[in-house]
Amino acid sequence: MTSQKKVFKQKDAYTSPWSCRTKIVVLLWNLVWVLFYRFTPKQLYHWRVFLLKLFGCKVTGRPYVAPSSIIKMPWHLTLKDRACLGPRCNIYNLGEVTLGERATISQEVYVCAGTHDFSLPNLPLVTAPIEIGTDVFVGARAFLMPGVTIGQGALVGAASVVTKNVEPWAIVAGNPAKYIKRREFKDS
């Protein structure tokens, strides 16, 4: 991923770092989400992907997005072929978030690409990209922190809190998520 951690300039903790234009586009997206995205049948995922693309989401192939999935800023999202955003997952993508081919984000997962610098009194917004690799599976109610990379084929256990990068084909779980073992497939 090419973008890095970004610290926004804010005069105080109560002033938004976003431009007026960004605020208006987020408001427009929220309106479209409520009226045309949220209550569509599960089978109309092509329609939801179309709406995301209208707002700048980068899409390759045929990803799936559940109608109850929440995406903060579609223009900061990349969905590759067969990527899946499950029911009630929340993509709080103040920074870039990328889902690789066949990556699955299960129900109620929270992907958080923004935080604050708590060492400064004005608490400036800090964003960092999140990259979720090919064939990754993120279990229900997991939480991914800003700046993490989940390597190809990795599995994140349900309700885990991922605070650092996960190696390819690793199984991690817990709070904070720790390495359990290597992910391997049984012969059929």
GUTORVEX-955945 format. One line per field, with one value per residue (C-alpha): residue in one letter; x, y, z. Coordinates in nm, 4 decimals. Example, Ala and Ser with C-alpha at 12.3 -4.5 7.8 and 13.67 -1.06 7.14 Angstrom:
// residues 2
r <- a_s
u <- 1.2300_1.3670
v <- -0.4500_-0.1060
w <- 0.7800_0.7140
// end
This chain:
// residues 188
r <- m_t_s_q_k_k_v_f_k_q_k_d_a_y_t_s_p_w_s_c_r_t_k_i_v_v_l_l_w_n_l_v_w_v_l_f_y_r_f_t_p_k_q_l_y_h_w_r_v_f_l_l_k_l_f_g_c_k_v_t_g_r_p_y_v_a_p_s_s_i_i_k_m_p_w_h_l_t_l_k_d_r_a_c_l_g_p_r_c_n_i_y_n_l_g_e_v_t_l_g_e_r_a_t_i_s_q_e_v_y_v_c_a_g_t_h_d_f_s_l_p_n_l_p_l_v_t_a_p_i_e_i_g_t_d_v_f_v_g_a_r_a_f_l_m_p_g_v_t_i_g_q_g_a_l_v_g_a_a_s_v_v_t_k_n_v_e_p_w_a_i_v_a_g_n_p_a_k_y_i_k_r_r_e_f_k_d_s
u <- 0.0000_0.1463_-0.0184_0.1139_-0.0005_-0.1398_-0.1812_-0.4400_-0.3908_-0.6586_-0.6657_-0.8471_-1.0162_-1.3589_-1.2795_-1.3338_-1.0294_-1.2532_-1.3159_-1.6669_-1.6731_-1.5829_-1.8532_-2.1136_-2.0111_-2.0242_-2.3702_-2.4843_-2.3417_-2.5269_-2.8507_-2.7930_-2.7008_-3.0267_-3.2565_-3.1057_-2.8523_-2.9522_-3.2938_-3.2201_-3.2616_-2.9500_-2.9527_-2.9127_-2.5457_-2.4627_-2.6762_-2.4928_-2.1548_-2.2758_-2.3665_-2.0265_-1.8571_-2.0620_-1.8984_-1.5456_-1.4991_-1.2376_-1.3820_-1.2378_-1.4300_-1.7475_-1.7294_-2.0256_-2.1486_-2.4285_-2.7117_-2.6438_-2.2718_-2.1650_-1.8953_-1.7944_-1.6147_-1.6519_-1.3746_-1.1254_-1.2296_-1.0924_-1.2815_-1.1237_-1.2857_-1.5020_-1.4193_-1.7060_-1.8383_-2.0702_-2.3829_-2.3469_-1.9723_-1.8488_-1.5760_-1.4721_-1.2344_-1.1136_-0.7965_-0.7595_-0.8955_-0.8254_-0.9864_-0.8010_-0.9475_-1.1771_-1.1199_-1.4145_-1.5134_-1.7688_-2.0665_-2.0166_-1.6429_-1.5146_-1.2372_-1.1040_-0.8586_-0.8671_-0.7701_-0.6311_-0.2906_-0.3604_-0.0186_-0.1340_-0.4026_-0.5831_-0.6205_-0.5526_-0.7039_-0.4572_-0.5376_-0.3449_-0.4259_-0.5528_-0.4754_-0.6591_-0.4903_-0.6128_-0.8056_-0.8164_-1.1029_-1.1859_-1.4182_-1.7318_-1.6949_-1.3206_-1.1676_-0.8869_-0.6798_-0.5418_-0.2347_-0.2525_-0.1883_-0.3479_-0.1325_-0.2572_-0.4605_-0.4576_-0.7469_-0.8491_-1.0558_-1.3949_-1.3909_-1.0155_-0.8494_-0.5777_-0.3233_-0.0302_0.0345_-0.0644_0.1730_0.0458_-0.1335_-0.1296_-0.4225_-0.4509_-0.7030_-0.7554_-0.7288_-0.4762_-0.4647_-0.1750_-0.0374_-0.2022_-0.0697_-0.0234_-0.3397_-0.3336_-0.5978_-0.6789_-0.6719_-1.0238
v <- 0.0000_0.3343_0.5773_0.6089_0.7412_1.0927_1.3432_1.6154_1.9733_2.0834_2.3980_2.2143_1.8846_2.0181_2.1422_1.9014_1.8326_1.7803_2.0391_2.1680_1.9731_1.6453_1.7052_1.7620_1.4481_1.2396_1.3811_1.3005_0.9463_0.8972_1.0023_0.7608_0.4848_0.5301_0.5662_0.3362_0.1001_-0.0061_-0.1589_-0.3363_-0.7161_-0.9280_-1.0351_-0.6756_-0.6546_-0.5418_-0.2322_-0.1590_-0.2012_0.0364_0.2982_0.2580_0.3063_0.6239_0.7600_0.6643_0.3100_0.1270_-0.2069_-0.4951_-0.8117_-0.8958_-0.8200_-0.8732_-0.6127_-0.6885_-0.4346_-0.3654_-0.3002_0.0531_0.2334_0.5803_0.7098_0.4946_0.6887_0.5430_0.1821_-0.0735_-0.3989_-0.6701_-0.9716_-1.1833_-0.9688_-0.9817_-0.7291_-0.9206_-0.8089_-0.5112_-0.4770_-0.1216_0.0121_0.3342_0.4254_0.7736_0.6372_0.3873_0.0338_-0.2419_-0.5864_-0.8378_-1.1091_-1.3478_-1.1640_-1.2076_-0.9574_-1.1365_-0.9901_-0.6956_-0.6608_-0.3064_-0.1904_0.1374_0.3405_0.6479_0.7446_1.0481_1.1528_1.1426_1.2917_1.6341_1.8473_1.9205_1.5436_1.5660_1.3011_1.0338_0.8007_0.4972_0.2535_-0.0980_-0.3733_-0.7038_-0.9562_-1.2223_-1.5161_-1.3574_-1.4430_-1.2013_-1.3565_-1.1974_-0.8883_-0.8557_-0.5062_-0.3986_-0.0991_0.1719_0.0831_-0.2968_-0.5342_-0.8769_-1.1057_-1.3409_-1.6360_-1.5248_-1.5974_-1.3553_-1.5175_-1.3872_-1.0919_-1.0434_-0.7020_-0.6721_-0.4088_-0.5103_-0.6768_-1.0398_-1.2633_-1.4521_-1.7806_-1.7115_-1.7760_-1.5067_-1.4567_-1.2708_-0.9200_-0.8196_-1.0789_-1.3222_-1.5879_-1.9286_-2.1412_-2.1584_-2.1927_-2.5132_-2.6930_-3.0616_-3.2812_-3.3721
w <- 0.0000_-0.0993_0.1454_0.4991_0.8348_0.8078_1.0920_1.0283_1.1458_1.3902_1.6015_1.8831_1.9663_1.8637_1.5145_1.2271_1.0099_0.7043_0.4361_0.3731_0.0460_0.2227_0.4844_0.2102_0.0183_0.3394_0.4094_0.0540_0.0838_0.4157_0.2466_-0.0444_0.2032_0.3973_0.0957_-0.1677_-0.0066_0.3445_0.2760_-0.0521_-0.0658_-0.0123_-0.3788_-0.5040_-0.4089_-0.7660_-0.7011_-0.3739_-0.5457_-0.8179_-0.5546_-0.3881_-0.7265_-0.7846_-0.4684_-0.5720_-0.4408_-0.6478_-0.7584_-0.9576_-1.0352_-0.8427_-0.4701_-0.2365_0.0128_0.2577_0.2738_0.6421_0.5880_0.6802_0.4819_0.6068_0.2949_-0.0193_-0.1985_0.0538_-0.0157_-0.2608_-0.3148_-0.5266_-0.6937_-0.4582_-0.1536_0.0952_0.3470_0.5806_0.7677_1.0006_0.9437_0.9856_0.7582_0.9332_0.6548_0.7312_0.5670_0.2837_0.3310_0.0764_0.0636_-0.1511_-0.3692_-0.1776_0.1530_0.3904_0.6571_0.8768_1.0558_1.2881_1.2221_1.2827_1.0482_1.1890_0.9805_1.2051_1.5588_1.7414_1.8687_2.2420_2.3254_2.2012_2.3700_2.0410_1.9720_1.5972_1.3721_1.2605_0.9737_0.8568_0.5746_0.6391_0.3911_0.4064_0.1781_-0.0603_0.0937_0.4417_0.6776_0.9606_1.2212_1.3653_1.5834_1.5327_1.5519_1.3153_1.4268_1.1952_0.9925_1.0111_0.7242_0.7314_0.5164_0.2469_0.3726_0.7367_0.9707_1.2459_1.5212_1.6279_1.8703_1.8274_1.8440_1.5782_1.6825_1.4621_1.1274_1.0776_0.8813_0.5741_0.6554_1.0300_1.2619_1.5293_1.8089_2.1346_2.2722_2.1603_1.8827_1.9173_1.6855_1.7417_1.4559_1.0826_0.8731_0.6723_0.4689_0.5070_0.1997_0.0865
// end
